[in-house]
Amino acid sequence: MEASQYTEYRPLMFSIAYRMTGSVSDAEDIVQEAFLRAGKDAAKDAEVESPKAYLATITTRLAIDHLRSARVRRESYVGTWLPEPLLANAPGAPRGEPDPAELAETSDSLSMAFLVLLESLAPAERAVFLLREVFGYDYGEIAGITGKTEAACRQTFARSRRRVDEGRPRFETSRAEGDELTALFLAAADGGDMSILLERLAPDVVFYGDSGGKGETTFIAPVFGRDRVAQVIRFSFERTLEMGASLSAAWVNEQPGVLARDADGDLIAVIVFDVLGGQVLAIRTVANPEKLRHLGPISRAWHQRWGGQEEEN
């Protein structure tokens, strides 16, 4: 494949692969492998009518294969599974390379809640649903990409759409509202009055924590309700102040969020808020160091268990 085609089609390929896998690192690997395979086919003088369709096909099929092989690992994952966070202007991104967030179309299909919901679909169902719902492919194109018939793709999409719509989260946040919320969070974490922040928690707010069993605290199950979530926030703030950590506002998967860093500036966790009508419906925290590597240096002081395992290995 020519370099111009790599530049032109990589954003689409990354967008498909990231939504399929929920992983920045896996998506980048899939895109790279897709181009390598396309290059090998080109070396064999294989005729390709549409490079865009061809690369989308390879990317989708590689993502399906990846999900099938990763299913056992997902089922044995310790605690709550959340996608790898996608940030604009991610710290540590290689210079001269497009930032991951710039490679994915910005829409609600990037939200963590939506990506988690896609986990309820089988890999092939996820591919059909995303290609139709998010990327606007017609059923003939989807049939060519997935190797199914048009009729089967229609049935798969209809079935998947019903399942997704049943659990589809409702939230919408303007940039101004998101900035206001994160400002309240940062002020409370800095020792300010927490009452204003806690008033913004919905009565049925849910906290999801993903450390993969490698962080300081592992949440095996979500935490439900304003009072219990408030306790989690208070404990987190106490540890933040005690460890000399700092928080900064960020936009994560097109949602308001916060980055937590230790005293050396190394990343501890990424926090994301689901907001509707000025209230926080859910808080999602990714603290699994393996899911944060693409964002820059990871705090070894905070992730002591992970650090010890790395040294043993």
VOPAGU-2260 file (C-alpha; in pm, 1 decimal, decimal comma):
REM VOPAGU-2260
SITE   aa  ch    i         X         Y         Z
SITE  MET   A    0       0,0       0,0       0,0
SITE  GLU   A    1     115,4     351,5     -74,5
SITE  ALA   A    2     200,2     594,6     206,3
SITE  SER   A    3     -80,3     826,9      94,6
SITE  GLN   A    4    -333,7     546,9     139,3
SITE  TYR   A    5    -201,9     476,8     489,2
SITE  THR   A    6    -255,7     842,0     581,7
SITE  GLU   A    7    -595,9     856,1     415,2
SITE  TYR   A    8    -753,7     538,9     547,3
SITE  ARG   A    9    -590,6     495,4     887,6
SITE  PRO   A   10    -850,5     715,0    1067,1
SITE  LEU   A   11   -1137,9     497,4     942,9
SITE  MET   A   12    -953,6     176,4    1024,5
SITE  PHE   A   13    -866,4     292,2    1375,1
SITE  SER   A   14   -1226,0     405,0    1432,0
SITE  ILE   A   15   -1357,3      60,3    1341,5
SITE  ALA   A   16   -1093,0    -131,0    1537,1
SITE  TYR   A   17   -1121,5      80,0    1853,6
SITE  ARG   A   18   -1499,4      53,8    1869,0
SITE  MET   A   19   -1476,8    -318,5    1805,9
SITE  THR   A   20   -1214,2    -389,1    2072,9
SITE  GLY   A   21   -1240,4    -100,7    2322,0
SITE  SER   A   22    -861,2     -92,4    2324,0
SITE  VAL   A   23    -629,8     173,7    2181,0
SITE  SER   A   24    -328,6     -57,4    2176,0
SITE  ASP   A   25    -519,1    -347,0    2015,5
SITE  ALA   A   26    -673,7    -112,8    1758,7
SITE  GLU   A   27    -332,0      19,5    1659,4
SITE  ASP   A   28    -199,3    -336,9    1628,6
SITE  ILE   A   29    -496,4    -436,1    1411,2
SITE  VAL   A   30    -450,1    -134,9    1182,9
SITE  GLN   A   31     -80,4    -213,6    1144,1
SITE  GLU   A   32    -151,7    -579,7    1067,1
SITE  ALA   A   33    -419,6    -481,3     814,2
SITE  PHE   A   34    -174,2    -264,6     622,7
SITE  LEU   A   35      89,7    -538,4     632,1
SITE  ARG   A   36    -155,8    -789,3     486,8
SITE  ALA   A   37    -266,1    -541,9     223,1
SITE  GLY   A   38      97,3    -483,0     133,6
SITE  LYS   A   39     157,1    -855,9      91,4
SITE  ASP   A   40    -146,4    -883,0    -135,0
SITE  ALA   A   41     -22,4    -587,2    -337,1
SITE  ALA   A   42     312,9    -761,9    -377,6
SITE  LYS   A   43     124,3   -1056,8    -528,2
SITE  ASP   A   44     -42,2    -816,7    -777,9
SITE  ALA   A   45    -383,1    -883,8    -627,2
SITE  GLU   A   46    -639,3    -650,4    -786,5
SITE  VAL   A   47    -832,2    -423,5    -550,0
SITE  GLU   A   48   -1118,4    -215,2    -688,4
SITE  SER   A   49   -1163,2      -4,1    -374,6
SITE  PRO   A   50    -871,6      30,3    -129,8
SITE  LYS   A   51   -1105,7     184,1     128,7
SITE  ALA   A   52   -1347,8    -108,5     121,5
SITE  TYR   A   53   -1061,3    -356,7     110,5
SITE  LEU   A   54    -886,3    -208,9     415,3
SITE  ALA   A   55   -1215,0    -179,3     608,1
SITE  THR   A   56   -1278,2    -547,4     533,9
SITE  ILE   A   57    -937,4    -660,9     656,7
SITE  THR   A   58    -963,7    -441,3     966,9
SITE  THR   A   59   -1310,4    -568,3    1056,5
SITE  ARG   A   60   -1218,7    -933,4    1009,3
SITE  LEU   A   61    -901,6    -895,8    1215,3
SITE  ALA   A   62   -1104,7    -729,3    1491,0
SITE  ILE   A   63   -1359,3   -1012,1    1487,5
SITE  ASP   A   64   -1080,5   -1270,2    1513,9
SITE  HIS   A   65    -920,1   -1072,0    1796,5
SITE  LEU   A   66   -1244,9   -1058,9    1995,7
SITE  ARG   A   67   -1303,8   -1429,3    1955,9
SITE  SER   A   68    -957,0   -1510,6    2085,8
SITE  ALA   A   69    -986,9   -1256,4    2366,6
SITE  ARG   A   70   -1323,7   -1378,7    2495,3
SITE  VAL   A   71   -1174,5   -1622,0    2748,7
SITE  ARG   A   72    -948,7   -1347,1    2886,3
SITE  ARG   A   73   -1245,7   -1110,9    2915,4
SITE  GLU   A   74   -1446,0   -1370,4    3106,8
SITE  SER   A   75   -1161,5   -1419,4    3357,0
SITE  TYR   A   76   -1094,1   -1045,5    3395,7
SITE  VAL   A   77   -1067,1    -936,3    3760,1
SITE  GLY   A   78   -1342,5    -690,8    3851,4
SITE  THR   A   79   -1525,7    -453,9    3618,3
SITE  TRP   A   80   -1401,7    -428,4    3258,4
SITE  LEU   A   81   -1388,5     -82,3    3100,4
SITE  PRO   A   82   -1244,6      26,9    2765,3
SITE  GLU   A   83    -903,7     189,7    2737,4
SITE  PRO   A   84    -957,6     565,6    2762,5
SITE  LEU   A   85    -922,1     776,8    2449,9
SITE  LEU   A   86    -792,5    1129,5    2509,8
SITE  ALA   A   87    -737,4    1430,6    2290,2
SITE  ASN   A   88    -372,4    1540,6    2284,8
SITE  ALA   A   89    -273,1    1237,0    2488,4
SITE  PRO   A   90      47,0    1289,4    2689,8
SITE  GLY   A   91     328,7    1073,7    2561,1
SITE  ALA   A   92     187,3    1033,9    2209,6
SITE  PRO   A   93     476,3     998,3    1961,9
SITE  ARG   A   94     555,4    1322,6    1784,0
SITE  GLY   A   95     457,9    1328,0    1422,0
SITE  GLU   A   96     195,5    1058,8    1476,7
SITE  PRO   A   97    -177,1    1139,8    1475,2
SITE  ASP   A   98    -321,5    1144,1    1824,4
SITE  PRO   A   99    -552,7     842,9    1879,9
SITE  ALA   A  100    -850,1    1068,6    1956,3
SITE  GLU   A  101    -804,6    1235,8    1617,7
SITE  LEU   A  102    -830,7     899,0    1446,4
SITE  ALA   A  103   -1183,6     824,3    1565,6
SITE  GLU   A  104   -1495,5    1009,0    1463,6
SITE  THR   A  105   -1636,2    1208,1    1752,9
SITE  SER   A  106   -1983,7    1088,2    1845,4
SITE  ASP   A  107   -2169,9     924,4    2130,2
SITE  SER   A  108   -2051,8     590,2    1995,4
SITE  LEU   A  109   -1717,5     666,2    2160,5
SITE  SER   A  110   -1858,2     684,0    2513,1
SITE  MET   A  111   -1739,3     421,7    2758,9
SITE  ALA   A  112   -2097,9     329,3    2841,0
SITE  PHE   A  113   -2169,6     256,7    2474,1
SITE  LEU   A  114   -1851,3      53,9    2427,3
SITE  VAL   A  115   -1930,9    -152,6    2737,2
SITE  LEU   A  116   -2280,5    -214,0    2601,7
SITE  LEU   A  117   -2132,2    -353,0    2280,8
SITE  GLU   A  118   -1979,9    -631,1    2493,6
SITE  SER   A  119   -2327,4    -789,4    2498,3
SITE  LEU   A  120   -2297,0    -855,2    2123,7
SITE  ALA   A  121   -2104,7   -1140,4    1964,8
SITE  PRO   A  122   -1804,7   -1026,0    1756,2
SITE  ALA   A  123   -1979,8   -1065,8    1418,9
SITE  GLU   A  124   -2294,7    -895,6    1553,1
SITE  ARG   A  125   -2083,9    -606,8    1679,9
SITE  ALA   A  126   -1923,2    -566,1    1338,9
SITE  VAL   A  127   -2256,5    -556,6    1154,0
SITE  PHE   A  128   -2407,7    -317,1    1406,1
SITE  LEU   A  129   -2115,2     -72,7    1401,6
SITE  LEU   A  130   -2071,7     -75,7    1025,3
SITE  ARG   A  131   -2440,5       8,4     978,8
SITE  GLU   A  132   -2520,3     225,4    1282,4
SITE  VAL   A  133   -2198,2     424,3    1319,6
SITE  PHE   A  134   -2026,3     416,2     981,8
SITE  GLY   A  135   -2331,9     415,3     755,8
SITE  TYR   A  136   -2240,1     122,8     529,5
SITE  ASP   A  137   -2523,9     -25,5     324,3
SITE  TYR   A  138   -2613,8    -390,3     366,1
SITE  GLY   A  139   -2444,6    -490,9      42,6
SITE  GLU   A  140   -2116,3    -343,6     161,6
SITE  ILE   A  141   -2154,3    -502,2     506,5
SITE  ALA   A  142   -2220,1    -839,7     345,2
SITE  GLY   A  143   -1898,8    -808,1     146,2
SITE  ILE   A  144   -1699,0    -710,1     455,1
SITE  THR   A  145   -1835,1    -976,4     690,2
SITE  GLY   A  146   -1887,7   -1258,9     442,6
SITE  LYS   A  147   -2258,5   -1285,6     529,8
SITE  THR   A  148   -2558,3   -1249,3     298,8
SITE  GLU   A  149   -2744,7    -917,5     282,4
SITE  ALA   A  150   -3050,7   -1082,8     438,5
SITE  ALA   A  151   -2843,7   -1218,6     725,8
SITE  CYS   A  152   -2688,2    -874,5     782,2
SITE  ARG   A  153   -3033,2    -713,3     796,2
SITE  GLN   A  154   -3152,1    -967,3    1051,3
SITE  THR   A  155   -2833,5    -937,6    1256,2
SITE  PHE   A  156   -2855,0    -558,6    1261,7
SITE  ALA   A  157   -3222,4    -556,2    1362,0
SITE  ARG   A  158   -3157,7    -802,4    1644,9
SITE  SER   A  159   -2849,0    -615,6    1764,4
SITE  ARG   A  160   -3021,3    -277,8    1741,2
SITE  ARG   A  161   -3303,6    -396,2    1967,6
SITE  ARG   A  162   -3056,8    -529,1    2223,3
SITE  VAL   A  163   -2845,7    -213,7    2222,7
SITE  ASP   A  164   -3146,2      20,2    2238,5
SITE  GLU   A  165   -3277,7    -164,2    2544,6
SITE  GLY   A  166   -2964,3     -82,9    2742,3
SITE  ARG   A  167   -2845,2     230,0    2563,5
SITE  PRO   A  168   -2743,6     489,8    2822,2
SITE  ARG   A  169   -2902,2     834,0    2820,5
SITE  PHE   A  170   -2664,5    1120,2    2882,7
SITE  GLU   A  171   -2561,8    1438,3    2709,4
SITE  THR   A  172   -2312,0    1697,7    2823,0
SITE  SER   A  173   -2222,5    2031,4    2673,3
SITE  ARG   A  174   -1859,7    2134,6    2690,0
SITE  ALA   A  175   -1949,7    2416,4    2932,5
SITE  GLU   A  176   -2144,3    2180,3    3160,9
SITE  GLY   A  177   -1860,4    1930,0    3152,0
SITE  ASP   A  178   -1605,6    2196,8    3243,1
SITE  GLU   A  179   -1825,7    2313,6    3531,1
SITE  LEU   A  180   -1861,5    1962,0    3668,7
SITE  THR   A  181   -1491,7    1882,8    3652,3
SITE  ALA   A  182   -1414,6    2216,6    3816,8
SITE  LEU   A  183   -1637,4    2118,1    4111,1
SITE  PHE   A  184   -1464,6    1781,2    4129,6
SITE  LEU   A  185   -1118,3    1936,3    4126,2
SITE  ALA   A  186   -1212,4    2194,6    4390,0
SITE  ALA   A  187   -1350,4    1925,5    4621,6
SITE  ALA   A  188   -1041,0    1709,4    4570,8
SITE  ASP   A  189    -823,1    2004,1    4666,8
SITE  GLY   A  190    -982,4    2014,6    5011,0
SITE  GLY   A  191   -1282,2    2230,5    4923,4
SITE  ASP   A  192   -1647,2    2185,9    5016,5
SITE  MET   A  193   -1772,5    1848,8    4889,1
SITE  SER   A  194   -2140,3    1921,3    4948,4
SITE  ILE   A  195   -2185,6    2104,4    4617,4
SITE  LEU   A  196   -2028,4    1817,5    4425,7
SITE  LEU   A  197   -2231,6    1552,7    4607,8
SITE  GLU   A  198   -2551,4    1741,2    4529,5
SITE  ARG   A  199   -2475,1    1683,2    4162,2
SITE  LEU   A  200   -2473,4    1306,4    4208,7
SITE  ALA   A  201   -2796,5    1142,0    4092,3
SITE  PRO   A  202   -2973,5     940,3    4366,4
SITE  ASP   A  203   -2907,0     620,3    4168,8
SITE  VAL   A  204   -2555,0     712,3    4058,4
SITE  VAL   A  205   -2320,7     419,2    3985,0
SITE  PHE   A  206   -1943,8     398,3    4030,0
SITE  TYR   A  207   -1743,2     158,0    3811,6
SITE  GLY   A  208   -1379,0      91,9    3895,9
SITE  ASP   A  209   -1146,3     -95,9    3661,1
SITE  SER   A  210    -802,1    -179,3    3800,0
SITE  GLY   A  211    -784,1    -534,4    3666,9
SITE  GLY   A  212    -669,0    -639,9    4012,4
SITE  LYS   A  213    -346,0    -443,9    3964,6
SITE  GLY   A  214    -426,4    -113,9    4131,1
SITE  GLU   A  215    -430,0     -11,3    4494,0
SITE  THR   A  216    -802,6     -93,6    4518,3
SITE  THR   A  217   -1001,5    -348,1    4317,3
SITE  PHE   A  218   -1377,4    -305,6    4274,0
SITE  ILE   A  219   -1516,6    -649,2    4195,2
SITE  ALA   A  220   -1863,7    -503,0    4135,6
SITE  PRO   A  221   -2010,5    -156,4    4070,5
SITE  VAL   A  222   -2106,4      65,4    4364,3
SITE  PHE   A  223   -2467,3     188,1    4357,4
SITE  GLY   A  224   -2636,7     487,3    4518,7
SITE  ARG   A  225   -2541,9     841,9    4615,5
SITE  ASP   A  226   -2434,7     764,9    4973,3
SITE  ARG   A  227   -2208,7     472,7    4883,0
SITE  VAL   A  228   -2056,6     648,8    4583,2
SITE  ALA   A  229   -1995,5     954,6    4803,1
SITE  GLN   A  230   -1793,9     731,7    5038,3
SITE  VAL   A  231   -1582,9     611,2    4746,4
SITE  ILE   A  232   -1518,7     971,4    4638,8
SITE  ARG   A  233   -1425,4    1080,6    4991,4
SITE  PHE   A  234   -1181,0     791,4    5028,0
SITE  SER   A  235   -1029,2     867,1    4687,5
SITE  PHE   A  236    -984,0    1234,5    4776,9
SITE  GLU   A  237    -819,7    1144,0    5108,1
SITE  ARG   A  238    -572,3     915,2    4930,8
SITE  THR   A  239    -508,6    1180,3    4666,9
SITE  LEU   A  240    -412,0    1438,8    4926,9
SITE  GLU   A  241    -219,6    1185,5    5137,5
SITE  MET   A  242      -8,9    1066,0    4842,9
SITE  GLY   A  243      55,4    1413,5    4706,2
SITE  ALA   A  244    -129,1    1334,8    4385,5
SITE  SER   A  245    -291,7    1592,8    4161,0
SITE  LEU   A  246    -598,0    1600,7    3937,4
SITE  SER   A  247    -652,8    1781,3    3608,7
SITE  ALA   A  248    -951,9    1819,6    3379,3
SITE  ALA   A  249    -966,7    1624,8    3053,1
SITE  TRP   A  250   -1212,4    1523,4    2783,2
SITE  VAL   A  251   -1226,4    1142,4    2774,2
SITE  ASN   A  252   -1410,4     949,5    2502,0
SITE  GLU   A  253   -1603,2    1270,1    2427,5
SITE  GLN   A  254   -1714,5    1297,6    2792,0
SITE  PRO   A  255   -1599,0    1518,3    3081,5
SITE  GLY   A  256   -1325,7    1355,8    3285,0
SITE  VAL   A  257   -1026,2    1389,5    3513,3
SITE  LEU   A  258    -668,1    1262,2    3504,2
SITE  ALA   A  259    -503,8    1162,6    3834,1
SITE  ARG   A  260    -123,6    1185,0    3853,7
SITE  ASP   A  261     127,5    1121,7    4130,2
SITE  ALA   A  262     378,0    1376,6    4262,5
SITE  ASP   A  263     615,8    1295,9    3973,9
SITE  GLY   A  264     345,9    1355,9    3714,3
SITE  ASP   A  265     301,0     987,7    3629,8
SITE  LEU   A  266     -50,1     867,7    3555,4
SITE  ILE   A  267    -255,7     692,3    3824,2
SITE  ALA   A  268    -605,0     677,5    3676,4
SITE  VAL   A  269    -850,0     825,5    3428,8
SITE  ILE   A  270   -1196,1     920,1    3555,0
SITE  VAL   A  271   -1501,2     973,8    3331,0
SITE  PHE   A  272   -1846,5    1116,7    3410,9
SITE  ASP   A  273   -2182,0    1030,1    3251,0
SITE  VAL   A  274   -2399,8    1340,2    3286,9
SITE  LEU   A  275   -2766,3    1411,7    3210,4
SITE  GLY   A  276   -2966,6    1716,2    3314,3
SITE  GLY   A  277   -2680,8    1851,0    3525,6
SITE  GLN   A  278   -2656,6    1533,1    3733,9
SITE  VAL   A  279   -2383,9    1268,6    3736,1
SITE  LEU   A  280   -2539,0     934,3    3643,9
SITE  ALA   A  281   -2219,3     730,6    3651,1
SITE  ILE   A  282   -1849,6     761,2    3731,5
SITE  ARG   A  283   -1605,5     528,2    3555,2
SITE  THR   A  284   -1245,1     501,4    3672,4
SITE  VAL   A  285    -977,6     319,5    3472,5
SITE  ALA   A  286    -678,9     243,5    3696,8
SITE  ASN   A  287    -547,5     -72,9    3531,5
SITE  PRO   A  288    -190,8      31,3    3442,0
SITE  GLU   A  289    -193,6    -190,2    3134,9
SITE  LYS   A  290    -482,7      15,5    2997,9
SITE  LEU   A  291    -303,1     346,0    3053,0
SITE  ARG   A  292      35,0     277,5    2894,4
SITE  HIS   A  293     -57,5     452,4    2569,2
SITE  LEU   A  294    -105,0     776,8    2764,9
SITE  GLY   A  295     248,9     806,5    2898,6
SITE  PRO   A  296     446,8     706,7    3210,7
SITE  ILE   A  297     246,5     511,5    3471,7
SITE  SER   A  298     279,0     566,2    3846,9
SITE  ARG   A  299     468,0     269,8    3990,3
SITE  ALA   A  300     443,1     409,3    4343,0
SITE  TRP   A  301      64,3     396,6    4325,7
SITE  HIS   A  302      33,0      66,7    4140,9
SITE  GLN   A  303     251,5    -123,4    4383,3
SITE  ARG   A  304     115,1    -467,5    4300,6
SITE  TRP   A  305     168,5    -410,8    3929,6
SITE  GLY   A  306     517,1    -277,9    3987,1
SITE  GLY   A  307     608,3    -583,0    4192,7
SITE  GLN   A  308     478,8    -817,8    3926,4
SITE  GLU   A  309     673,7    -636,4    3655,6
SITE  GLU   A  310     994,4    -674,5    3854,4
SITE  GLU   A  311     928,0   -1045,8    3916,8
SITE  ASN   A  312     871,3   -1102,7    3546,2
